[in-house]
Each structure stands twice: as C-alpha cells, then as structure tokens.
Amino acid sequence: MLRKRSKYTIFALLLAAFIALFFYLRMNKPKQLQRNAYQEWSANFVGTLDEKTYIKTEETSDGQVTLSEAQGYGMLIAARAGQQKLASQKDFDRLYQYYLDNRLPDSQLMSWKQVIAENGEIETFDHNATDGDLYIAYALMEAAKVWPKKADDYNAQAKAILEDILAHNYNAELTILTVGDWATEDSKFHSLMRTSDVMPQQFEEFYQLTQDNTWLQLKDSMLDKLVLMSEQYKTGLIPDFMWVGEDEVKAAEANAVATEFDGTYSYNACRVPYHLAQSQDEKSQAVLGKMLNFFMSTRRITAGYELSGKEVHNYQAASFLAPVFYAAQKTAGHDKLVQQNKFIFMQDLSKEAYYEMALLTMVALEVF
C-alpha cells in the first residue's frame, strides 16, 4: 500500500510539474499568445461583405446577426492588433467602412443591430446602443495612434460620434449616459444606467479630444453612482442596470430592460472590472478594489452573481474571468486571481461564444 501511494505521489508531482512547465512556456511567449488569439478571433468571427467586414455574433434562419457593440469590439481589437503588428490598416478600415455604411439616418450613431441575409441584403434596426458607439469612437481614437497618416479622419469621426452621443444618449439632469436614443426624456428609461457604460479612462480621453467638459462631468457623476451602488452590499458587486435618482441608486428589477438578470452581476456588468482597472481615479479604484476582494474570497469565479454574492450559475465563462484577470494584473495584491484564471488563455477560442471571445481577445492583446 505504501509503495502504491508513493507511485501516486510521484505521478501527481510529475503531472503538476508538467502543467507548471506548460503554463510557463505559454505565458512566457506573449507575442505568440497574442497572435494566436487574434488569428482565431478573425477566423471565427470576422465576416466579409463585399469590401467590408463585420463581426458575426449569431447565425439565424434570417441570416448573420451583428451588433454595434460587436463592431466596436472588432474595431478596437483590430487597432490593438495593429499596435502589435498583427493587423493591417486595411483590416481596420474594412470594419470601419461597415460602421459608416450602417449609421442611423442623419446620425453618426450606428444601428444597434443588423441582420445580413445570404444574398447580402441588410436589415437595419432603428435606434442605437450607447456602449457600441462608445467603443467605436474609442477604437477610432486608438487607430489614429497606430496609423497617424489617417489620424485626422479617424479623430474627426470619433468627435462626430461623441457629439451625437451627447445629443441623443445623455440625461443632463442626472449627468449620466442613457442606454440608447430610445430612452428619451418622456420615458422612464431616461433614468436607467447601464453600469458597463462607465468608462472613466475613456471619458478622460474623450475630453482631451473634444475639449467638452461634459465628459469629465460624466466621469465623476457616473462613478459617484457606482460608489453608491457598491456601498449597498458587502460584496461591492454592481448590477447590469440600475435606476438612478439625484442621490440614490437602485438595482434594476428582473426583466426591466433586457433579461431576468438585469439586477444582478451578469453579462453587462462583467465588463465593469475591465473598465475601472484602466483608470487611476480614486473612486474607480475603490469600487474595483471592493469587487476584487469579493472575488478573492471565492473558490472560483462563476458566470454571474446576485449582489449578495450568491452564484446565479455554477459554470464559468471567459466573459467573467478575462475582465477580472485584467483587473488583477493591474492591481497589486491580487495574484491569486491572476494564477486562478490564466487557464482561459491556454485554450483554443470558442467558435460560437462571440462575446466571451471578444473580451478574452481584448485582454490578451493588452496584458501580454
């Protein structure tokens, strides 16, 4: 029995050593990891239509579905890949052209959803989604840094988008961005805030580009709203959506706008750690730190939580792990979360989970 236990111990040690060596070799070849992530992302999710490209989010009986959010991610991924010499300006411009061709009438904002039929005809849906246009504007600003010969064009278009966001997606009374141009002043949704629209570092850069002080006001005000929400629960978790008043906030109820998980830490709020970690603002770091401390106390991070900390699902998803991995890399004292979640970069990208792979690819291009 003792000899058998010794064999098991030796086997376990050898297996652990092999796994450790595998992780070491993979994690110490950042350029190869980035290249693999970008190539797999492009092969799986970038669709072609004439001389334009778009991001494939879903296949339906009516055709390929794409979203402005997806186009924003795709453009930012192409710009980030361009910084690493993994993508060309043509790759970015083909995505850019698709956005230009699918703006709303008399607007610089993109239609929030399009369905591309097999014959190439596009069904365009009314209204915009604020998060998609924020990402498109930011991607253009990043592209201007990578390909300076076209910087004036990219930055001019980014400014035009940002002007329209303030014209159509802004609640001046509460100083927040609304979720889309359909959340008008005469609608109760005018006071609804998507928490992942809080992008403090990007708002500072938007101010630098436009010199419009509204972006700094939005940064401070929307961070204040996150602080108020963070203070309501020991976990510090933030819901996908919340109702905003002058001096109070409340998590949205189930099915308030999108899904039964609107008031939980779910597939919108999972982006919050990624956005907050990019900013050194004191309020941003306070909200982020409390969330990371909660994740440090968990055995593993699962795909969604009630704000009390109870798991919504018992499975894991890269859309939740990648933003926390990124934030832990950027924030001292959270090595456990880095080690615990780096396995997501060792696997081939899924060919179906567009959203998860978008967040994973963005993080891979930024931290390695």
Buried (B, 14 or more C-beta within 10 A) or exposed (E): EEEEEEEEEEEEEEEEEEEEEEBEEBBEEBEEBBBBBBEBBBEBBBBEBEEBBBBBBEEEEEBBBBBBBBBBBBBBBBBBBBBBEBBEBEBBBBBBBBBEBBBBEEBBBBBBBBBBEEEEEBEBBEBBBBBBBBBBBBBBBBBBEBBEEBBEBBBEBBBBBBBBBBEBBBBEEBBBBBBBBBBEEEEEBBBBBBBBBBBBBBBBBBBEBBEBEBBBBBBEBBBBBBBBBBEBBEBBBBBBBBBBEEEEBBBBEEEBBBBEBBBBBBBBBBBBBBBBBBBEBEBBBBBBBBBBBBBBEBEEBBBBBBBEBEBBEEEBBBBBBBBBBBBBBBBEEBEEBBEBBBBBBEEEBBEEBBBBBBBBBBBBBBBB
